[in-house]
């Protein structure tokens, strides 16, 4: 029988979760992606809970208009004006879900990652260490690393309930010790203790021996992927891929799949895995606070303002303009959905670059950019690519990054690393090149600056040549693109140019449509769906306003007329075209590959997809009312600089996900074009990606299975495989924190073969715990004819020795609350927070409640006084120590018709609330 969860979620939701899939505890893709479903259910429920608590604390309503993630996002972000895009939210969720699935691919044979082979202590250590890494990553604002680790931790935690006998032992709640660092796993069956009886059919409902059940011994099935051997008398995992299940005792105790003989056990395992995931998320929420928890989950405005600025002596005008634009964006968009959620600033000079300045506070951005001064330099090349590397690894994925410089790059050895990071992050790079006439005479601008043109083209950005006196006209592009819900409708490039007509479809949801055309001496004609036209010589015409500065022509449409538009290019000069707008309808994507094993699925390709085989993409559609209101009609790979269009076959995966297979992949660089229909408006739409991609015959694979320790050497193995030329492959590896590294400079490969290498890194002993290190490994074939890369995010985590959470004791409550008139009465509560001999109290926050908390440090901890209106009668405090352990206490004030609650000391019942993160509301 299905049991009710302790959360407020109706049991109906869990029933739907269980019966909606044929299988459970399997990976991403296929018909049974319930590992993702369990995680997704818990993630969304906790987001809803936290958003409601934040809304309450801010005194506003929280009323999602529907059940889709996009509608939840809109309600979480509040009532600020402007479009809301679900792309960042969906991207964050996918980072969690995909890493969850990676555990079945990358750690298929690892018993601790799945709680197989009775590896309980080792599996619990993965959860404890992973949770500590998540909290440390969030403290240092490395949210993507935190999400990826969270996905892996959730997988291991959930497998405990499917692979162990916890359910068979009759337990009705999750095993708290798995996520409590101060508690240990108890009563594990000895390695010599038999645990199962033989099951010749393999379909026995319960093979566990009576001694195991009666003694409440904890065991799990042994998985034999490569050998049938297992300790005598031990249970097997079971299933076709488990060779040990053919050895006595035969069968298996896995509850991965819901089958006729284990339906109740499987359903209970799903329930407990869901509850356990909720409890893990609650622990993380308590450690990082409500606001950072929502940022971790991708609940944030989509705009990001990111500048990489040359600060050499000739850049005073550029710095002043960057400051003006930043101040304008911050001041004009405050309080709207277009207000940036994050600010990135990276200065560079020669020989210095950085540091990366990253903040969510606009006043900090104003202060930091005001500190920049033009100074130094001398020789023309500067360390631009080093600064850009910091921005690409430090900014959220899909950011728009703007580079200001008047000199070519000195660090051109980073060019391929930058290209790899652009492809990995899907960020857009635009470069403002403000070379003076004197420098233009000394430099060949097109050739010396070619790397900037290549970066802009590869990322879907603009390479803008402009004089210093005119730069203020060119920076309007920053205002255009520093907005929420930005979408690309069309992007093309021609070099050399040719006479050609480009069509693009505008739908009813698109607003603020802008067209960018870059190139010299260009002629073109713009045509609307109703046949109205405007040439490039007409600055203010019937269709829009054309602004020309340097090599950029910016066309702002007067209105977004629905239908098919055309840009007729009538020039042989090279040019690029880009059409953007604002709309909630968008999509995100990843190239994926299928993997086999006990739980097959699809995993994201880290690098360029393999040549010689069909390309597979996993697309996630997003719209104002969620993906169910949208219909995908066509997905194609389109050559950016050519005419080839390769259509794919589309398979609907559910939840807004689509698997697309393209058999004939373009040979050159391509982007993704999606066409569909908004069913609510009966409007056709078109969207396109901006990041260029191509296939490769080389693959680079690397798996990071642990965090790095400060001051200690960390070794990472990688494998290079080729279906291309035999010979010597050049290996390079770089990281964004300048951590000393060693790696082989070359590897010898035969066509169809592979070779292994090792990268070793030693983070300095003073590296801050939670630091995120982006490592790029590149392999280039003989003669530079082909190459590929792998980009990994590694975390540096100090050893944690403080395992005990702070203690929270409510010592006094005063006040009277009347049910008839809550607004006219108040109540207050005193709380004492201590950490004994731990690392000390880092923060105390109100997790639920709309009152005010004042704090005062005392000899043995912190005293707090909470004051609230009787309209807000419940409060939950979170006390966090310096390593992320969480202590919690809750209290609910009961309203009374005329009863006066007197001041009293409450040590007895308050002591009931001193346990770590599992806290129930206590009502007086």
N, C-alpha and C positions, 0 to 999 in steps of 0.2 A: 504494500500500500504506500502511496506517495506521502511523504511527510511534509508538514508545513515548515518553511524556512523561518528563521528568527527575524529576518528583515520584514519590512512592511509590504513587500511585494506580494501580490496575490498568488496563491498556489497555481492558479490557472496559467500564469506566465511560465511557470516551470513545467507544467504538463505540456504546454505548447512546445517548449524547448526540447523535451524528451521525444515527443512523438513526431516532430517535424523532420527527423533524420532517420535513415535506416541504420546508420552507424554512429558511433561516438568515439571521442578520444582519438580522432585521426587528424591528418594534416590538412593544409590549405589545398583546396581544389577537390575535384571529384564530387560524389554525391553525399559525402559524409564528413563535412568539415566541422565537426562538433567541438573539437578543441577550440576552434575560433569562435564557434557559437557560444560556448560556455564563457569564454573570456569576454566576448562582446556583450553578452547579457549582463555580466557583473560590471563591466566598464560603464555601460550606459546607465545602469541603475545608480551607481555611485556618483556619476556626473549629475544625474537628475537631483540626487539628494544634496550634493554640495552646492549646485546652482540655486536650489531653493533656500539653503541656509544663507548664501551670500545675498540673495535678493532680500531676505528677511532682515539681515543686518543693515542693508542699505535703505530699508523702508520702502521697497517697491514690490509690485506683484510679480509672481512667476507663474505664467500661464502659457505653456507651449500650445500652439494652435493645432498641432497634430503629433503623431508618434514618430515621425522620421527624425534622423539625427540632425538634419538641417533645421527643422522647426525647433528642436531642442536647443540648438546652437543659438538661434535667433533670440529665444527667450532668455538664455543665459547671458547674452551680451547686452540685454536691456533695450531701452526704447530709443536709443540714439538714431538719428536720421541717417539714411544711406543704405546701399545694397550690402547684403551679407552673403559671403561665399562660403560654401562648405568644403572648399578644396583643402585648406590647411587642416581643418578638423579631420577630414577623411584621410589625409596623408599621415597625420599623427596616429590615427587608429590603425592604419595599415602597417605602420612601422612596428606597432605592438603585435598585430596578428601575424605578420609575415615571419617575424623572429620566433614566434610561438611554433610555427610550422617548421622552421629551420632545425629545431631540435630533433625531429624525426629524420632529417637528412644528414646533418653534420655530426650528430651524436647517436646515430642509430645503434651502435654496439656498446654504448656506454651505459652500464647498469645504473650508476647513481642518477643519471639524468632522467631515468624512467622508474626509479625505485624497483628495478628488477634484481634478482639474485640476492634478495635480503640486504641490499646496500642502503640501509635506512640512515645510518649516521652520515655517510658520504652524500646521500641525496639531500638530507636536511641541511648539511653544510653549504651545498650549492644554493639553497633557498636563502639561508641566513646571509651568506656572503653577497649574493645577488641583491638582496633587499638593502643591505648596507651600501652597496655601490649605487643603487638607484637614489637613495637619499643624499649621498655625497655628490652625485652628478647634478641633482637638482640644486643643491646649495651653491654649486659653481656654475649654474645656468647652462649645463650641458644636457639639454632636454632630449635630444635624439638618442644619445647613448643611454639615458635613463629609460626611454621607451623600449629600446631594443632589449635591454636587460630584463625589463618587466615582462616582455613577451616570453622570454626563455624561462624565467622563474615561474610564471603561471603554468607553463606546460608541465614542468617537473612537479609542481604542487598538485596539479589536477591528476597526474598519472598515479600519485599515491593512492587515490581512492579507487582507481580502476585496476591497478596491478597488485595491491596488497589485499590482505584479508580484513581490513578495517570494517568494511560493510558486513561481512559474514560474522564478525564478532558481536554484531548487534548494536554498534555505535550509531547514535542518532544525531550526532553533531560533529563538526570537523575536529581534527586533532590539533589543538592549539600549540602543542610543543613544536610543530613544524616551523612556525614563524616566530616563536619566542626564543631569542638567543640565550635567555637565562634558564631555560629548561632543556632537558635531554630526552631522547627517544627511550621509552621504557619497555621492558619485557619482550625483547627481541628473541625469537627462537634461536637456540644454539645451533651452530653449524652442523653438529652431529645429531640433532633432534629431527626425526622423521616428521613430516608435516601433512602429507597427503596420502590417500588411498588410491589404488589403481583404478583407472577408468578406461576400459578397452574401447568404448564407443567414442570417447572424447566429448560427450555431451552430458555428463553428469552434473546435476544442479549444485552439488556441494561435495567436493572431494576431501575437505579438511578433516583430519583425524579428531576424534572426540577429545583427546588430550590437549590439542591446540585450542579447540573451542572452549573447553572447560577452564583451561589455565589462562585464557585470554592472551596467548602468545601471538606476537606480531610476526607475520611471514609474508613473503611475496613469491611470485613464480619466477623460475629460472628461464632465461631466454637463450636458446642455442641457435644463433644465426649461422655459425660456421662449424659447430661441433655438437653432437648429441649428448656430450658428457655433462653430468650434473652430480652434486652430492647425493649419496644414497638416501632414498626416502623423501626427497624434496619435491615440492610441487613444481610443475612447469608453468610457463606463461600460457602456452597453448596457441593453436592456429597453424596454418599451413607452413609458415616461414620458421616456426620454432622446431628445430630438429630434436631438441630434448624431449618434446612431448611424445615421441615414439618410444622413449625409454621408461621403464617401470619406476615410479608410478606414472602411467600415461595420462593424457588429457591436459587440462590447464585451468587456472583460476582467473584468467583475465576477464575483465568486464568491459573491454573496449567496444565490443559490438553488442547490440541488443538482439539476442537470439531467443528461440522458443524456450530453451531450458534455463535462461538466466535473466529473464525480463525484469523481475523485481530487483535483483541485485544490481543490474545495470542502471535502472532508473534511480535507485538510491545512490549509486556512485555518482551519477550526473548531478543529483541534488547536492550532495556533500561537496563535490568539486566546485559547484557554483557558490555555495556558502563560503567555502574556504577562500575562494578568489575574492569575494566581497570583503572578508576579514583582512586579507592581505592588503587590499586597496585602502581599507580604513586605517590600517597601521601606517601606510605611506602618507595618507592624507594628514593624519595627526602629526607626523614628523615635519611636513613641509608647509602646512597651512592650506587654507581653502584656495586662496588666490593662485599660489604656485601649483597646487594640484590641478586646477583648471588649465593653467598654461601647459603643464605636463601632458594633459589630454588634448591639447590643440584648441582649447576654447580661448580664442584671442582674435582680435581684429586681424585681417589678412595683410594689411599694408606694413611694410618694413622700409625704413629709410637707412640706406647703407652707402657711405662715402669712403673712397680710397683716394687720398689727396697727396700730391707731390708738394713738399714744403721747402724746395730749394729756392734760392734767392730771387729767381725771376717769376715766382708764382704768387706774388702778393695780390694781384687782381683776381686770380682764380680762387684763392682762399676767401677773399672778401665776398665773391659771388656765391661760393658754396655756403658760406655763413648766412648770406641774405636768403637764399633759397630754403635752407634748413629752418631758419626762423619763420619764414613765411608759411611753410607747410605746418610747422608746429602750432603757430598762432591761428591760422585760418581754418584748420581742420580739427581743432580741439572740440571734444564733445560729440563728434560725429563718428560714423563707422569708418570713415576714411582716415581717422587719426592713426598714425603708425602705432603698432603695438610694441615695436622694438626699434632701437637705434644702434647703428654700427658705424664706427669711425676708425679708420686705420691710416695714420700718416706714414709717408716714406720719404727718404732722402738718399744720400749716398755717403757712407756705406750703411746707414742705419735704416731700419723700418720698424713699424709698430710703435707702441703696443696696440693690440686689439682692444678697443674700448666698446663695451657692449652694455646697454642699459635699457630699461623700460621707462625711465624717467626723462621726460622732454627737457626739464631744466638742467639735468646733467649733460645732455647732448649739447644744449646751448652753451654751457660753461666750457665743455671740452673743445668744441669747435672754435670758441672765442680765444682759446689759448694758443691756437696754431699761429706760427709766425714763419714768414718766408726768410730762410737763412741757409747759408752753406751751398753745397753743390760746387760746380766748377766745370768738370768735364760733363758733356751732354748726357750720356746714359745714366739712368737712375735705377733704384731697386724696386721698380714698379710691380713686377710679378711676385716678388716676395710679400709685398703688402697685400696684393690681391689674393694670394694663397691664404693669408690669415682671414681675410673677409669671407672667402668661399667656405672655409671650414668653420668659421664662427657664426655666420648668419644662418637663419633657418633655411631649409630647402625651398627652392622656387622663389628666392629673393631677387629683387632688382638692385644691382650694385652699380654705382657710378664712379668712374675713375677720372680724376682731373690731373692732367700732366702736359708738359710742353717738351718732353724729351723722350727718346726711345728707351726701351728697357736695357739695363746692363745684364740682368740675370736671365738671359734667354734660355739657359739650360733648364729652366722651369716650364718651358712652353708646353711640353707634353703633359706634365703634371697638372698644369692649369686646365688643359683640355679635358683630362680625366676627371678633375674635380667639377668642372662645368657639367659634364655628362652625368656624374654621380649625383650632384645636388640639384640639377635642373634649374640652376639659377641663371639669370640674364645679366650680361655685362655690357654696359655702354661706356664709351670712352670719349671724353672731351679733350681734343688735341688742340692746344692754343699756341702753336709755334709762332714766334715772332718772325718778322721778315728777315732779321739778321740770321736767325737760326735756320730759316728756310734756305737761305743762300748756302749755309754750311752743310745742310743735311739734304739728302734725297728723301723727302717726307714719305712718299708712298712706299719706298723699299725699306727705309730705316724704321718706319712705324708699321710695317706690314703685319707684325704679330698682333697689333691691336685690332686691325681689320679682321684678321682671322679669328680672334677671340670673340669679337662682336658677332660675326657671322655664325660661328659655331654655337653660340648661346642664344641667338635671336635678338641681340641688342643692336645698338647703332654705333658706328665709328664716325664721329662728327668732327670735321675740320673747321675751326672757327677762330677768328682773331680775338685777341684779348679784349678789344673794345666792344666786340659783339657777343661775348659769351652770355650776357644776361638775356639775350633773345633766344639762345639755344637751350637754356636750362628750363624752358617751359616743359620740355619732355619729362623732366623729373617730377614736376607737379602732375602731369598727365598720368604717370605710371605709379606714383606713390598714393594709390587709391585702393579701396577694397574692391573685391569682385572683378578684378581685371582679367579680361579674356582676350585671346588672340584669335582673330577671324581668318587672317591670311598672312602668310609670309613667303616671299620668293626672292631669289637672287639670280642675276644674270651677269656673267663676265666671260666673254664680251656681251654687251647688250644686243638686243635684236628687237625688231618690231613685233609686238606681241600684245594680245589682249588678255587681261587677268580678271576673272569674275570672282565675286564673293557675295555670300548670302547674309543679309541682316534680318534678324527676327525681332519680334515685338518686345522681347525682354532686354534688348541691347539699348544702352544710352551712352551719351558722350563719346560717340564714335570719332576716332582720330586716325589719320593715315600719315605714315612717314615714308618718304622716298628720299634715299640718299644717292648721290652721284653728281657728276659735273656736267654742265651743259645739257640738262635733260629736258625733253619735251614729252608731254603726255596730255591726255584728255580723260576727264572723269564723267561717267554716264550713270544716271539714276535709273531705277526700275521703270519709271514712267517716260524715259527717253530724254530727259533734260540733261544737258551737257555743260561742262565748264573746262576750259583749257588752263594750262599752267601759267599762262600770261595774265589771267584775270585774278587779281588778288582777293577781291570781294565779289563773289558771283552768286548765282542762284542756288548753288549746292553747298558752298562753304567758304571759309576764309583760308587763303594760302599764305603762309609765312615762310620766307626764304632767308636762311642765315647759313653762311658757309656752304657746305655740301649737302645741307639738310633742307628739305621742303616738308613743312608740317601743315596738313590740311585738316581743319576742324569742320565737320559737317554741321550745317545749320540745324538739321533735324535728321533723326534716324528713320528714313523711309524704309518700310519693310519690302523685301524682295531682292532680286538679283542685281547687283551693281557691277560696273565694269571700269577698269583702269586700262586705257589704251596707250601703251608705250610706243613712241615713234622715234627711237633713238638707238644708236649703235654703241653708245657709251655704257660702261658697266654701271649697274644700279642694284639697289635692294628696295623691296616694297614690304611694308608691314601695316596691317589694319588691326586696331585694337578697339575695345569698348568696355563698358561695365555691364555685367550680367551675372545673375546667380547660377545660370546654367553653365556648367563646366565639366571637365573630366580630368582625372589623374590616371597615370599608367605606370606599368613596369614591364620590362621584358622578362619572361620567365622561362624556366625549363622544367620538364617533368622529371621526377626522381622516383625510383622504385624502393622496395623494402617492405617491412611489415605494414607500414602505413604510407603508401605512395601519395604523392601530391605534386604541387608546383612550388618552385622556389624562385625568388628574384635572382636574375643574373647580375652579378657584380662585375660589370665591364661591358664590352661590346658583345652582342649575340654572335653565335658561331655561324660561319659561312658554310654553305653547302647543304643546309637543312632549312626547313620552314621556320619562320620567326613566329614566336608565340608571345602575345601580350595579354596582360591582365588589366582591364580597364575598370575604373570605378566612376560611375556617373553621379552627378550631383546637381540638384536644382532647388528652387525655393521651397517646394513642397515635397522634396525627396525624389529619389530616382524612379519611383513607381509612376510619377506623373510624366515621365519622359520615355521616349522610344528611340532606340538606336536603329538606324536604317542602313548605314554604310560606314565602314572603317577601312582606311587605305593608308599605305606607306607612299609618300609623295617625294620625289626628288626635289630638293630645294633649288638646285641649279640646272635641272633638266626637266623633261616632260613626262617621264615615266610615272605612272600611277598603278600601284599594285593593290588590288582589293583583297580583303580578308574574309574568311568565313567566321560568323559570329555565333557563339554559344552562350546563352544566358545562364549565369551561375547563381543568381539570386542575390538579394540585398544590394542591388545596384552594380554588381560585378558581372563582367563579360569576359569570356576567354576568346581571343581573336587569333586565328591562324592564318598567316600569309605565306603562301607557297613560293611565289616568285618575288624575292626581295630585290629591290633596286641595288645595283652594284656600287653606286656612290653614296653620298650623304643624303639622308632622308629625314622627314618628319612625319608625324601622324596626323591625318585628317579625319575628323568624325563628323558625320551628318546624321541628323535625327529630327524628331518631332516633339514639340511640347504639346501634350495631349490636352492640357487645360485651356490652352489658347489656340489650338489647332494651327500652330505656327511652326514652320520648318526652320531649323537652325544649323549652323556650321561652326565648328571650333577646330583649332589647330594647335599643335605643340610648337614650341620654338627651339628646343634643344636638338641639334643635329645628331644623328646616330648613323652608324654603318656597321657592317659585319666584319668579322675577323676570323682567320684560320688559326689564331693563337688564343689560348685561354690561360688565365692566371687564377689559381684557386688558393685561398688561405682561410684558415679557421682559427679565430681567437677564442680559446676555451677558458680563459681566466683573466683577472685584472693584473696590472703591473704593480709591483711594490716599490716605493721610493728607495733609491739607493741600491736596488738589486737588479741583476741582469735578467731580462725577459727574452725568451727565444720563441720565435714564431716560424713554423714551417710553412712553405708554400710550394706549389706544384705548377710547372709550366708544361702545357701540352700543345702540340702543333699538328695540323693536317696540311701544313704548307711546306716550305722549303726546309731541307735538312741543313744543319750547320751550327754555327756559333750564335747564340742569342745574347744580346746585351741586356743586363739586368740593372735596373736602378731602383732605389728606394729612398723616399723622402718623407719627413714628418713635419708638421706645422709648428712644433714646439722646439725645434733644433736640439732634440735629444740625441746624444751620440749613438751612432748605429754602426753595425758591421753587416755586410752581406756579400755574396759572391758577385763579381762584376760580370761574369758570363756563365752560361750553361750550354752544354752541347746536346742537341736534340736531333733525332731522326724523324723524318716525316711519319706521322702516325704514332709517334712515341711521346714520352714525357720525361721530365727530369725534376728533381727536388732541390730546393735550396732552403737556407735558414737566414732570417733576419734577426739580429739581436739588438735590443735596445736597453739602455740603463738610465732610467729617469733619475735626476739628481735627488739626493736624500731629502732636500727641503721642498720637494714638489708637493703642492697642496693636494690633500686627499679629495678625489672627485674630479681632478683635472682630466680633460678629454684630449686625446692625442689622435689626430687623423694621419694614418699611415697610407701612403700610396706606393704600390709595388708595380713596376712596369717591366715588360719584356718586349724587346724589339728584335725582329728577325734579321737575317743576313742582308746587308745593304739597306736596311731601313724600310724594306718593302711592306712590312706588316708589323703590327704591334697590338698589344692589349694591356690591360691593367686590372688591378684589384684595389679598392679603397676600403679600408677598415677603420672603425672607430674603436680605440682602446681607452680604457680608463686606468688611472693610477689611484690605487686605494690603499691607505695605510691600514696596518693591522689594528683590529678593534679588540680591546681588552675589557672595556666597560660593557657588560652585558645586561646590566640591571636597569630597568626604567625608573624614572623619578617617581616619588610618591606624592600623591595629591590627597590632602585631608581637608574636608570642609569642617571648620571649627565653630562657626556661628551663623545663624540666620535670623534676620529681623524683618518685620513688616507685617502688613495686613493686606490681603487682596480680596476684594469683593467681586463676585460674579456679575453684579448689576452694573458696575461702573469702573471698568479696569483702568481707564485713562486718568482717573483722578487719584490713584493710589500707586505707591511704589514699594519695592522690597529690596533688601540688600543681603549679601552673603559674603562671609570672610573665608578665605582659603589659604592653606599653608602648603607650600611646595618645597620638598627637600630631595636631595640626590645622594645623601650619605657620603660615601667615599668615592663617588663616581667622578666623571669628567666635569660636572657642573651644569647648571641650568643654562641652556642656550636661549630658549624662548618660552613664553606662556601666551597662549592665544585663546580666544573664544571661538570654538568650533561651531557651536550653535547658540543662538541668542542674540538679541539686539540691544543689550545693555552696554554699560561702560565698565571697563576693568582698569583699576589703578594698581600699580605694583610698587613694592618697596623691598629692597634687599635687606635681609636680616642675617644674623651670624650663621645660621645653619641652612639658609635657603632664601625663599622669596615669600612674602606675604602679599595677598591680593585682596582687594575689595571690589566686589561686583555689585553694581547698582542698575536696576531695571524697572521699567514700568510694569504694572500688573497685567498689561496686555501681552507681555512676553514673559511667560511663567517658567520656561525651561531653559536650562543652560548646560553646556558641556565645555569643560576646559581641557586643553591639551598642553601638557608640559613636556618639553623636548630637551634632552641633554645634548652635549656637544658632538655626540656620535650618532644621534638620530633615534635613540631609544625613547619611547613614548609612554608617558603615564597620563591617565585620564580620570576625571571624576565628573559626575553629572548630578543635577538636582532639578526637580520639578516642584514649583510652588503651587499648592492646591488652593483654588479659590474657595471662599466661604461666604455664606450669607451674612454672618455677623461675628464670626469667631476671630479672636485676636491672637495671632501667633507671637508669643513672647520670645525674647532672646534666650538662646540655650546653647550649651556646648554639646557637640554631637560626636564624641570619639568612637562610640561603639558601632553605630551604623556607618559612619564615615570610613571606618577601617575596612568595611566590606567593599569599598570602592578603590582600594589601593592596588589592585592587580593591574597589569600593564595596559593593554589596549582593548581588552574585552570589557566594556563597561555598560551596564544596563542603567536606565533611568531609575532613580530612587524617588518615590513620591511620598510625601508626608501628608 
